[in-house]
C-alpha cells in the first residue's frame, strides 16, 4: 500500500490494509498460532493456493505478517504476526464477536 494514496477516512486505511477475501480470516488464525502455509490452507479451505499466497504476500508487504523460511529439506515456511500486525487484535476480535452475536441472533429468530 502506498502512503501517498488518497484515503476517504481512517476506516478506508484499515480496509486497504486488511480488506480482502481472506485477510481477516488469515489474521484471526495467526492470532491463535504461528502457522505453516498448509496449516493455513486447511483452515481456509475455500481459498485457492494462489489467492492465499497473494493475500499473505500483501500482508507481508504491508508489515502485518512475518514470513520465516527455514533452510531445511523439504523447505519449511512459517507465518506469524509482526508487532504491528498484533495491533490489529482489537479489530479482529471485534469482528469475531460481531459474527458470533449475529449468528446467535439469527438462530433465535
Secondary structure, 3 states (H helix, E strand, C coil): CCCCCCCCCHHHHHHHHHCCCCHHHHHHHHHHCCEEHHHHHHHCCCCCHHHHHHHHHHHHHCCCEEEEEECCCCCEEEEEECHHHHCCHHHHHHHHHHHHHHHHHHHHC
